[in-house]
Amino acid sequence: TRDLIIVKSVKTEMRADGIFVIKISNFNDDTESLFNQAVNQILLKNPKGIVLDLRNNPGGYLETAVSLASEWIEAGPIVAEQFNGNRRNEYPANGRARLKNIPTVVLVNGGSASASEILAGALRDYKKATMLGETTFGKGSVQTIRDLSDGSSLKVTVAKWLTPAGDFINDKGIKPEIEVKMTTSDIEKNLDPQFNKALE
């Protein structure tokens, strides 16, 4: 029977080894509330570590990425928009930082883009997490749509994202501190050396 299938953007697992796993597939309407539920579970279960899996996460809402990063980062900018003429707009942490003392590993790969790069980059720059996996996609530009008089539209890049340490994300992506590659053989055999290294 055809039906509307809702895929939740946040999935969690409390493992028997004391590691809490959070997998975020994208940053959309349900992400913030589901992540807040995950944080409540973490505070209740007191895990010895967190694995935040952002692999193949294409991004989504910037504000959601800032909100999630604020669960580790107490103060300071999470990301900055760099415009022409050295004009800059910073998005500050909101100060919750309920996860700041829990060891965290962030998993990324070439499919991690945009908002997921903002989250991963902020956690790396503030030394709140270890990035592991493969270099991210490199989607760090801000576009706006401008309507033209003939009824067509033009998509214009107006700014670039910078991590808190001042790294431009666009085109080059973010290289993880610990590089672990996934091979075709790993995928065929249903192996995940990146996740296993994160647990370690």
N, C-alpha and C positions, 0 to 999 in steps of 0.2 A: 504494500500500500504506500503510495506516495505521501510524504508528510514533510513537515518542516523539521529539520534536524539542527539542533543547537549544539555547537561545539564550544565548550568552555575554553577560555583563553588561558586559564591557570589550572594546572594539575599538580597535586602534592602527594608526597608519600613520606611517612615516618618509617625509616628502615630499622630493622632489628639491631643494626650496629650503632644506632644512635645518631645517624646522619639524616637530616631533613632535606628532602629533594623538592625543589620548586621548578616546574617546567612552564615557561611562559611562551605561548605560540605567537602572540601578537599583542599590541596595546590597543584595546578597543573599549567599548562601553562597559563591559563587565569586569575588566581587568582589575581596576582599583578595589572594588568591593571584594572580589575573590582573593586578591592578595592580602587585604586586611584580615580576612578570615584565616589565611595561612599564617599571618603574623601572630594572631591570637592563639592558634594551635602551637606555634613555636614557643611562645611565652609560657604556655601551659605544660608542654612536654620537655622543655629545656634540653634540646639536642646538643651534642658536642660539636656539631658543625652543620653548615648549610651548603648544599650544591644548588646554585642558581643556573638553570639550563636555558640559555638564550640562543641556542643553535637553530638556524633556519627561521629566526624570528625577523620578519621583514620590517617591523616597526609599527607605527600608528601614532597615537596621540602623544605629543611632546609633554603636555602637562602631566600625563600619567607616568611617563618615565621619570620626571622630576619628583613626583610624589613618592614613587617606589624607591628612588635613590635616597630620599630623605629618611627612610627607615634605617639606613646605615650612617648617613651623614648629618651631623647636627647643625652645622652652620657653614656658610660660604656658598659660592655659585656652583650649581650643578652643571650648567652649560651656558655658553654665551653665543649670541648671534652677532656676527661681525658684518656690518654694513659698509658701504663706501664712505670715504672721508673719516675713517677711524671711529665712526659711531658704533657703539656697542650696547647691546641689551642683554643683561644677565638675568638668569632664572635662579633665585636663591633656594637653598634647602629650607624646609618648613619646620625643622627642629625636633621632629619626633624621635628619630634615631633609636628606636626600640631594639634594633638588631646589632648595634654598633660593637658589642663585645663578643659576638659569636663568630668564630672563624668561618670565612666564606670563600668558596671557589666559584668563579663565574665561567661557565662553558660557552665558548663562541666558535663560529666558523665563518666560511665565506658567504653563508646565507643570513648572517646576523647583520642587520642594516638599520640605519636611521635611529629611531628611538631606542632600539636595543643597544646600539653603539654608544649612545649618550649615557645610558645607565651603566654599561660596562666601563666606559671611559672614566666616568666620575668615581666609581668604586675603586678603580685602579689608581687614579691620581691622588685620592685621599688615603690610599693604602688601607682600605676597608675590605678588600678582597684580592685574591690572586686570580688573574685571568689565565685561562688554559684553553688550548685547542688550536685553532688556525686563524690567520688574519681575517678580520671582518671585511664586509663588502665595500665600505667607503661611500656611504650615502650621507653626505654632510652638507647639503645645500638646501636653502629655503626658497620655495617658489611661490609666486602669486599669479593669479589669472587676471589679465587685463582685456576687457572687451573692446573691440574695434568697431568703427562706424559702419562697416559693411556687414556686421552681424557675426563675424568670426571672432575668435579669441586668441590671445597670445600668452603663453606660459613663460614667465620671466624669472630668472634667478636673481633674488634681491639680497641674499645674505648667505654666509657660510657658518656652520656650527664649529665652535671650538670647545675642547674639553677644558676643565678647570685649570689644567696646567698650560693651556694655550696651544694644544695640538689641533691642527686642522684635520678633520675626519675625512673630508671629501677626497675621492679617488684613491687615496692610499690605504684607508681603513686603519684599524688599530691592531698592532701585532701583540699577541699574548705574551706574558712573561714566561710561560711554559708552553712550548710548542709540541703538540701531539697531533699527528696527521691520521686521518681515517683513510684506509685504502679500499679499493673495490673489493678486495678479498675479505676485508673485515665486514663490509656490508653484506656480501653474499653469505658469509658464515654467521651473520647476526651477532657479530662481536662489536664491542664499544670500548676501545682502548682509552678514549678521551674520558669517558665517564669513570672507568676504573682508576685512571690516574687522579681524577678529581677526588674520588673517595680516599685514595691513599694520602 
